[in-house]
Amino acid sequence: MEPFRLHILGCGSALPTMKHFPTSQVVECRGKLFMIDCGEGAQLQMRRAGLSFSKMGHVFISHLHGDHCFGLIGMLSTFGLQGRTAKMNVYGDAALEEILNRQLQWFCSDLSYEVVFHPVDTKKQTVIYEDRSLTVETIPLDHRLPCCGYLFREKQGLPHIRREMIEFYDIPVSQIQNIKNGQDFVRPDGTVVPNERLVTPAEMPRSYAYVSDTKYKPQLASQLKGVSTLYHEATYGDDNEAMSVKYHHSTARQAAQIALSANVGKLLLGHYSSRYTDERVLLNQAKEVFPASRLTNEMDVIDI
């Protein structure tokens, strides 16, 4: 299968610590890199992770709290210093466009490439990016500012033609794509070989959902139904549930409840409050609800 991986660059929250970087991730899919959120130090973490700057063409910002976007202008500046020519696409709430334009004018007035901004309606679930193999859609969230998550879905691939059938029936190369597209094979003598005999099914498409800062929102489960991997913020534990309500965040247990209700493959926890020096307390609470839970840490590489 083609690579579909998640690189964790930062999984902390607003207050900086010596343990975690602010939020940033990179999704790697079929040779392309997509960044989700860009907290301080994101470009440094990309270098540590060995990720190529030139392969990244899209940055998705969930909301305009600094721990999710303070690293963006620095990274764009670095791309210019490297002589980048390929355009960079930035997605986020419409308010980000003016902020970004002012920063670009002040700090990056002579960029060698184009920065294209795509305003996102954080209140609607809609596809905002699509290519031959992947779609990205928004996930409306409930935070103190307009905020959305992002859902990456692979498109269904074509079935695989069985090599032994090619040799057995002497199938010409010109017919292979037609067979992958569902056609039967007609032999020179007129015999029809059914398509299902010639192919094996394609792999099930994989999906990754990134749920950024949000208060507990049970209705998310219907939007996330059956995703392969879910990242859900888990800022607090049970001991600070009142704080989660006040600041529109979630607890680890609530994140696990979403994962359970959505029947996801696995749950990744992150965006830890700085008050937790040992995040295993969050993991244990999540596992009581959804056993396939795990903590994220900087430099983790996770197969979707």
NUGU-39534 format. One record per residue (C-alpha): residue in three letters; x, y, z. Coordinates in pm, 1 decimal. Layout:
! NUGU-39534
{'ALA', {X, Y, Z}}
...
This chain:
! NUGU-39534
{'MET', {0.0, 0.0, 0.0}}
{'GLU', {106.0, 357.2, -62.9}}
{'PRO', {232.6, 540.4, 247.9}}
{'PHE', {-33.0, 719.1, 451.7}}
{'ARG', {136.1, 838.4, 769.6}}
{'LEU', {104.4, 1097.8, 1040.9}}
{'HIS', {407.2, 1284.0, 1176.9}}
{'ILE', {361.1, 1448.6, 1516.9}}
{'LEU', {564.6, 1770.7, 1537.6}}
{'GLY', {398.7, 1913.1, 1848.3}}
{'CYS', {124.6, 1793.9, 2081.6}}
{'GLY', {127.4, 2046.9, 2364.1}}
{'SER', {-123.1, 2323.0, 2433.1}}
{'ALA', {-101.1, 2698.4, 2489.8}}
{'LEU', {152.6, 2723.2, 2773.7}}
{'PRO', {503.2, 2622.9, 2658.1}}
{'THR', {686.3, 2347.7, 2843.4}}
{'MET', {1025.4, 2181.6, 2816.0}}
{'LYS', {849.1, 1858.4, 2717.8}}
{'HIS', {616.6, 1945.9, 2431.4}}
{'PHE', {603.9, 2176.5, 2131.2}}
{'PRO', {280.5, 2359.1, 2039.0}}
{'THR', {42.4, 2181.5, 1807.3}}
{'SER', {156.8, 2083.8, 1459.3}}
{'GLN', {129.6, 1770.7, 1247.7}}
{'VAL', {216.2, 1656.8, 897.7}}
{'VAL', {10.9, 1407.0, 700.5}}
{'GLU', {214.4, 1215.8, 443.1}}
{'CYS', {13.7, 1066.4, 157.4}}
{'ARG', {145.1, 935.4, -174.3}}
{'GLY', {455.5, 1151.1, -172.6}}
{'LYS', {276.7, 1473.6, -71.0}}
{'LEU', {298.5, 1645.0, 267.4}}
{'PHE', {7.6, 1832.3, 427.2}}
{'MET', {59.9, 2032.8, 745.8}}
{'ILE', {-216.4, 2066.6, 1004.1}}
{'ASP', {-166.0, 2363.8, 1234.3}}
{'CYS', {168.2, 2538.4, 1267.1}}
{'GLY', {262.9, 2625.1, 1622.7}}
{'GLU', {598.1, 2775.7, 1715.2}}
{'GLY', {891.2, 2557.7, 1616.3}}
{'ALA', {705.6, 2365.2, 1346.6}}
{'GLN', {975.5, 2422.3, 1084.9}}
{'LEU', {1247.9, 2312.7, 1325.9}}
{'GLN', {1050.3, 1998.5, 1403.7}}
{'MET', {1011.8, 1927.9, 1033.0}}
{'ARG', {1389.7, 1929.5, 999.9}}
{'ARG', {1426.0, 1698.1, 1298.7}}
{'ALA', {1172.7, 1462.4, 1144.5}}
{'GLY', {1356.7, 1460.8, 812.0}}
{'LEU', {1054.1, 1592.9, 623.0}}
{'SER', {1114.3, 1771.0, 293.6}}
{'PHE', {1003.8, 2135.0, 279.4}}
{'SER', {967.3, 2109.7, -97.5}}
{'LYS', {705.9, 1832.1, -76.6}}
{'MET', {467.6, 2039.4, 134.2}}
{'GLY', {216.8, 2247.2, -57.7}}
{'HIS', {-77.9, 2282.8, 180.7}}
{'VAL', {-116.6, 2410.3, 537.9}}
{'PHE', {-449.5, 2373.2, 720.4}}
{'ILE', {-500.7, 2600.2, 1022.8}}
{'SER', {-775.8, 2495.8, 1263.6}}
{'HIS', {-820.5, 2830.7, 1441.6}}
{'LEU', {-647.4, 3151.8, 1537.7}}
{'HIS', {-509.1, 3074.6, 1880.3}}
{'GLY', {-135.4, 3131.1, 1877.9}}
{'ASP', {-32.3, 2778.4, 1973.8}}
{'HIS', {-181.6, 2666.1, 1641.9}}
{'CYS', {-48.4, 2932.7, 1405.5}}
{'PHE', {243.2, 3135.7, 1548.1}}
{'GLY', {493.5, 2928.8, 1348.5}}
{'LEU', {335.0, 2993.8, 1009.5}}
{'ILE', {499.7, 3321.2, 906.2}}
{'GLY', {843.9, 3198.8, 1012.1}}
{'MET', {806.3, 2884.2, 804.4}}
{'LEU', {685.2, 3075.0, 499.4}}
{'SER', {982.9, 3308.3, 534.6}}
{'THR', {1222.1, 3014.2, 545.1}}
{'PHE', {1071.2, 2871.3, 227.6}}
{'GLY', {1145.5, 3203.4, 58.4}}
{'LEU', {1506.7, 3202.2, 178.6}}
{'GLN', {1542.0, 2858.8, 20.8}}
{'GLY', {1432.2, 2994.5, -316.4}}
{'ARG', {1103.1, 2809.4, -331.2}}
{'THR', {903.5, 2868.8, -651.3}}
{'ALA', {603.1, 2637.9, -605.5}}
{'LYS', {297.9, 2809.1, -461.0}}
{'MET', {192.1, 2743.2, -102.9}}
{'ASN', {-175.7, 2698.5, -16.9}}
{'VAL', {-296.5, 2808.8, 326.6}}
{'TYR', {-644.1, 2720.4, 454.2}}
{'GLY', {-811.5, 2877.7, 756.4}}
{'ASP', {-1081.3, 3103.7, 894.2}}
{'ALA', {-1130.6, 3414.5, 680.0}}
{'ALA', {-986.9, 3638.5, 954.1}}
{'LEU', {-646.9, 3478.9, 899.6}}
{'GLU', {-613.4, 3625.4, 550.7}}
{'GLU', {-568.1, 3986.2, 664.9}}
{'ILE', {-328.5, 3884.5, 942.3}}
{'LEU', {-122.9, 3673.9, 703.4}}
{'ASN', {-114.9, 3938.3, 430.8}}
{'ARG', {15.5, 4200.3, 674.3}}
{'GLN', {285.7, 3967.1, 799.8}}
{'LEU', {386.8, 3877.8, 445.5}}
{'GLN', {404.6, 4243.5, 344.7}}
{'TRP', {615.3, 4332.2, 647.5}}
{'PHE', {847.3, 4032.4, 675.4}}
{'CYS', {835.2, 3861.1, 335.1}}
{'SER', {784.1, 4133.4, 76.5}}
{'ASP', {1017.9, 3970.3, -175.2}}
{'LEU', {902.5, 3607.8, -159.7}}
{'SER', {1006.0, 3398.2, -457.3}}
{'TYR', {675.5, 3208.7, -457.7}}
{'GLU', {302.3, 3272.9, -425.6}}
{'VAL', {106.3, 3218.4, -105.0}}
{'VAL', {-256.2, 3139.1, -190.8}}
{'PHE', {-509.2, 3176.4, 89.7}}
{'HIS', {-828.3, 2967.8, 94.0}}
{'PRO', {-1094.4, 3090.0, 340.5}}
{'VAL', {-1267.3, 2810.9, 529.7}}
{'ASP', {-1621.9, 2819.4, 664.5}}
{'THR', {-1564.7, 2656.3, 1002.1}}
{'LYS', {-1939.1, 2604.0, 1051.3}}
{'LYS', {-1985.6, 2371.2, 754.8}}
{'GLN', {-1861.4, 2023.3, 675.7}}
{'THR', {-1739.9, 2049.7, 319.7}}
{'VAL', {-1459.7, 1927.2, 94.4}}
{'ILE', {-1193.3, 2199.5, 62.6}}
{'TYR', {-919.8, 2003.0, -116.1}}
{'GLU', {-921.8, 1717.6, -365.5}}
{'ASP', {-670.0, 1544.2, -586.8}}
{'ARG', {-662.3, 1209.6, -767.4}}
{'SER', {-620.9, 1006.0, -450.7}}
{'LEU', {-735.4, 1217.8, -155.8}}
{'THR', {-1000.5, 1455.3, -25.6}}
{'VAL', {-983.0, 1688.2, 275.3}}
{'GLU', {-1302.2, 1809.9, 438.1}}
{'THR', {-1374.5, 2034.4, 733.5}}
{'ILE', {-1512.1, 1918.9, 1069.7}}
{'PRO', {-1701.5, 2200.0, 1250.3}}
{'LEU', {-1596.1, 2224.9, 1615.9}}
{'ASP', {-1706.2, 2421.4, 1921.2}}
{'HIS', {-1431.9, 2639.4, 2066.2}}
{'ARG', {-1397.4, 2998.8, 2186.2}}
{'LEU', {-1302.2, 3112.5, 1836.2}}
{'PRO', {-1422.0, 2983.7, 1497.5}}
{'CYS', {-1256.2, 2644.3, 1473.5}}
{'CYS', {-1266.7, 2331.8, 1261.0}}
{'GLY', {-1089.4, 2001.1, 1232.2}}
{'TYR', {-991.6, 1826.8, 910.7}}
{'LEU', {-1077.5, 1484.9, 770.0}}
{'PHE', {-839.9, 1324.4, 520.5}}
{'ARG', {-992.6, 1044.0, 312.8}}
{'GLU', {-826.1, 823.7, 55.5}}
{'LYS', {-1031.2, 762.6, -256.2}}
{'GLN', {-1126.5, 407.2, -341.9}}
{'GLY', {-853.9, 256.8, -557.0}}
{'LEU', {-895.9, 26.2, -853.5}}
{'PRO', {-882.6, -351.0, -804.4}}
{'HIS', {-559.1, -537.2, -868.4}}
{'ILE', {-534.1, -757.9, -1174.7}}
{'ARG', {-401.8, -1105.1, -1095.8}}
{'ARG', {-65.5, -1159.0, -1263.7}}
{'GLU', {-126.1, -1530.2, -1312.1}}
{'MET', {-446.9, -1450.5, -1501.2}}
{'ILE', {-257.1, -1217.5, -1734.8}}
{'GLU', {-21.1, -1499.6, -1820.8}}
{'PHE', {-288.1, -1771.7, -1833.5}}
{'TYR', {-519.8, -1583.8, -2069.9}}
{'ASP', {-238.5, -1397.7, -2249.3}}
{'ILE', {-406.3, -1064.6, -2175.8}}
{'PRO', {-252.6, -779.9, -2377.7}}
{'VAL', {-125.8, -471.9, -2195.9}}
{'SER', {-385.1, -260.1, -2378.7}}
{'GLN', {-666.2, -439.8, -2191.9}}
{'ILE', {-531.1, -423.1, -1836.8}}
{'GLN', {-672.0, -78.3, -1752.7}}
{'ASN', {-1012.1, -174.5, -1894.4}}
{'ILE', {-1018.2, -481.1, -1670.5}}
{'LYS', {-922.1, -272.7, -1367.0}}
{'ASN', {-1215.3, -45.4, -1452.8}}
{'GLY', {-1453.3, -341.7, -1434.3}}
{'GLN', {-1472.6, -482.2, -1786.6}}
{'ASP', {-1469.0, -851.7, -1867.0}}
{'PHE', {-1200.4, -989.3, -2097.6}}
{'VAL', {-1306.9, -1127.0, -2435.0}}
{'ARG', {-1064.0, -1382.7, -2574.7}}
{'PRO', {-990.1, -1402.3, -2949.7}}
{'ASP', {-1226.6, -1701.7, -2982.5}}
{'GLY', {-1511.6, -1497.7, -2829.6}}
{'THR', {-1498.8, -1658.6, -2482.9}}
{'VAL', {-1581.5, -1409.3, -2208.2}}
{'VAL', {-1373.6, -1425.4, -1892.0}}
{'PRO', {-1568.7, -1258.4, -1605.4}}
{'ASN', {-1398.8, -960.6, -1445.1}}
{'GLU', {-1423.8, -1102.7, -1093.0}}
{'ARG', {-1203.5, -1393.4, -1199.0}}
{'LEU', {-929.9, -1160.4, -1315.6}}
{'VAL', {-894.7, -919.6, -1024.6}}
{'THR', {-862.5, -900.0, -648.0}}
{'PRO', {-1033.2, -616.9, -456.0}}
{'ALA', {-847.7, -295.7, -384.8}}
{'GLU', {-747.5, -217.7, -28.8}}
{'MET', {-1005.4, -43.2, 184.8}}
{'PRO', {-952.7, 335.6, 173.9}}
{'ARG', {-792.8, 479.1, 486.7}}
{'SER', {-898.2, 796.6, 664.8}}
{'TYR', {-757.5, 1031.6, 927.2}}
{'ALA', {-956.9, 1281.1, 1132.6}}
{'TYR', {-795.3, 1568.5, 1319.9}}
{'VAL', {-1017.9, 1712.0, 1592.0}}
{'SER', {-855.5, 2026.4, 1724.8}}
{'ASP', {-965.9, 2236.3, 2021.0}}
{'THR', {-1330.9, 2176.1, 2103.5}}
{'LYS', {-1559.5, 2121.9, 2395.8}}
{'TYR', {-1720.5, 1778.9, 2417.5}}
{'LYS', {-1944.2, 1748.0, 2113.0}}
{'PRO', {-2121.0, 1408.3, 2097.9}}
{'GLN', {-2263.0, 1475.7, 1751.2}}
{'LEU', {-1910.4, 1455.4, 1610.9}}
{'ALA', {-1941.6, 1077.6, 1620.8}}
{'SER', {-2174.2, 1074.0, 1318.5}}
{'GLN', {-1927.5, 1278.9, 1112.9}}
{'LEU', {-1633.9, 1057.3, 1214.1}}
{'LYS', {-1805.6, 722.4, 1172.5}}
{'GLY', {-1558.0, 446.4, 1093.6}}
{'VAL', {-1246.3, 657.5, 1034.5}}
{'SER', {-923.9, 459.2, 1051.7}}
{'THR', {-743.8, 692.7, 1291.3}}
{'LEU', {-881.6, 976.6, 1502.0}}
{'TYR', {-672.9, 1244.6, 1672.0}}
{'HIS', {-882.8, 1417.5, 1935.2}}
{'GLU', {-764.9, 1686.8, 2173.0}}
{'ALA', {-746.1, 1566.6, 2534.0}}
{'THR', {-641.3, 1880.1, 2716.5}}
{'TYR', {-768.7, 1775.6, 3057.7}}
{'GLY', {-838.7, 1474.7, 3275.8}}
{'ASP', {-1142.5, 1400.1, 3488.9}}
{'ASP', {-997.8, 1619.5, 3764.6}}
{'ASN', {-1036.1, 1929.5, 3548.1}}
{'GLU', {-1363.9, 1865.9, 3368.7}}
{'ALA', {-1494.8, 2202.3, 3489.9}}
{'MET', {-1195.4, 2370.3, 3321.5}}
{'SER', {-1275.6, 2190.5, 2997.9}}
{'VAL', {-1626.0, 2334.5, 3003.5}}
{'LYS', {-1502.4, 2685.3, 3086.2}}
{'TYR', {-1238.6, 2695.7, 2813.2}}
{'HIS', {-1421.3, 2483.9, 2552.9}}
{'HIS', {-1183.3, 2189.3, 2561.2}}
{'SER', {-1230.3, 1814.1, 2604.3}}
{'THR', {-1115.0, 1558.7, 2856.9}}
{'ALA', {-938.9, 1237.4, 2759.3}}
{'ARG', {-1245.3, 1039.5, 2864.3}}
{'GLN', {-1469.0, 1251.5, 2641.7}}
{'ALA', {-1232.2, 1204.3, 2348.1}}
{'ALA', {-1252.9, 828.5, 2404.6}}
{'GLN', {-1632.4, 843.6, 2412.8}}
{'ILE', {-1631.4, 1008.5, 2070.1}}
{'ALA', {-1396.9, 735.8, 1941.1}}
{'LEU', {-1619.9, 463.0, 2083.0}}
{'SER', {-1941.6, 612.1, 1944.8}}
{'ALA', {-1781.5, 664.3, 1602.3}}
{'ASN', {-1634.0, 312.7, 1595.9}}
{'VAL', {-1295.0, 441.4, 1482.6}}
{'GLY', {-992.7, 217.6, 1436.6}}
{'LYS', {-768.1, 389.5, 1690.0}}
{'LEU', {-759.5, 706.3, 1897.7}}
{'LEU', {-463.0, 942.5, 1933.2}}
{'LEU', {-458.6, 1182.1, 2227.2}}
{'GLY', {-284.0, 1518.9, 2232.5}}
{'HIS', {-297.4, 1891.6, 2315.8}}
{'TYR', {-209.2, 1818.8, 2676.7}}
{'SER', {-244.8, 2087.7, 2940.7}}
{'SER', {89.2, 2187.2, 3090.6}}
{'ARG', {-44.7, 2094.9, 3435.5}}
{'TYR', {4.3, 1723.9, 3353.1}}
{'THR', {367.1, 1618.8, 3392.1}}
{'ASP', {274.6, 1255.9, 3326.3}}
{'GLU', {11.5, 1217.7, 3055.5}}
{'ARG', {-41.9, 851.7, 3137.8}}
{'VAL', {-321.8, 961.4, 3370.2}}
{'LEU', {-503.3, 1088.3, 3058.6}}
{'LEU', {-428.8, 768.7, 2869.9}}
{'ASN', {-562.9, 548.9, 3148.7}}
{'GLN', {-887.8, 742.2, 3162.3}}
{'ALA', {-929.0, 716.1, 2784.8}}
{'LYS', {-856.6, 343.8, 2782.1}}
{'GLU', {-1130.9, 279.8, 3034.9}}
{'VAL', {-1372.3, 383.5, 2759.5}}
{'PHE', {-1181.1, 302.4, 2439.4}}
{'PRO', {-893.7, 52.8, 2476.3}}
{'ALA', {-739.5, 135.7, 2135.4}}
{'SER', {-618.3, 471.5, 2265.3}}
{'ARG', {-260.8, 597.0, 2270.6}}
{'LEU', {-69.6, 910.6, 2359.5}}
{'THR', {109.8, 1112.0, 2095.1}}
{'ASN', {459.1, 1250.7, 2138.8}}
{'GLU', {689.5, 1463.8, 1929.4}}
{'MET', {858.6, 1272.4, 1644.6}}
{'ASP', {600.8, 993.5, 1649.5}}
{'VAL', {534.0, 848.3, 1305.2}}
{'ILE', {198.2, 672.0, 1295.3}}
{'ASP', {61.4, 462.5, 1011.4}}
{'ILE', {-296.3, 559.9, 934.3}}
